[in-house]
Amino acid sequence: MVRAARPSDADDLIELWTLLFEPSATDHVWRDAARDWFEAVVADRHTNCFPVIEVGGAPVATAIGTLDIGVPSPFCLHGRTVQLKNVALPARVGAR
């Protein structure tokens, strides 16, 4: 199931986020800062979106979509675009 992340997903999102870094990135200082950030920011739909793929009730993949607000144009009347970044998908989830 695909859904938007919730603040209560912070610990699962941290585990997925570690996939984007070197295996040695186990320092708990950054994890604590990231957890606080996720809990505060993940529900703010005005600036970002964290799609989550959930299997068996647990998030198994995520990404961040950031909202860029600009001047309306002929291609984007609202002046808003979304950039998808940092897709975190463990190899075991995508493997067949």
N, C-alpha and C positions, 0 to 999 in steps of 0.2 A: 504494500500500500504506500502511496506517496502522500505526504501531508506536510504542513508547515511545522517547523520545530517549535517546541514550547520551552519555557524557562526550566521546567523540570527535566529536560533532556540534557542539561549542561554536562553532566559526567559522561554520558554516552558521546556527546559531541567532542569533548576533550579527547577521548580515546580515538575517535576517528581523525581528529585534527593531528594527532601525533604521526599519522601516516604521511603527512606532508613534510616531515622533518627527518633528519638523520636519526638512526636508531638510538643514538646517544642522547637524544633530546628528552630525557626522562626527568629533568630538573623540576621539582615540585613548585618552585617559585613561579615559573611561567604558567604552570597548570592552574595554580590558585588565582593568578591574575586573569587568565583566560576564563575560568569558571565564573568569576565575578562579572566579567564582561558579558559572557553569554547570558547569564541570568538577568542582567540589566537591559541588554540590547536586543535579544532574540525576538521579543514580542513587539518591537517598534516597526510596524509595517510601513512607516513613512520613509525609512531610510534603507531598509534591507529586507531580505527574505532568505530564510534558510530552509530549502526543501530537504526533506528527510525521506529516505526509503526505509520502510519499517517491515521487518519480517518477524513473525512470532511475537509481536508486541514490543520489539526492541529496534532502535535505529541501527541500520547496517551501512548506510551511505548518506553523505550530505554534501552540500556545496554552499557557497554564499552568493547571493544575488544582491548587488548594490544598486541603489536607485540614484541615477544622475539626473539632476534637474537643470534644464537649460532653457534657452529661448525656443519657443515654438517655431517649427519650420514646416515647409510643404510636406515633409515626410513624417513628421511627428508633431501633430497639432497641439499636444499637451506639453511638449518640451521635455518629456521624461523618457529616459531609456534605462534599461537594466543590463548590467554586466554580470555574467556568470563567471565566478572565479573559484579556485581552490576546491576542485571536486575531489572528495575523499571516498574512495571505494576500495575496500580490501580486495586483494587478488582472489581470495577464496569465495567471495560473493559473486564475482563476475565469471569465475571458472565454471566450465561445464564438463 
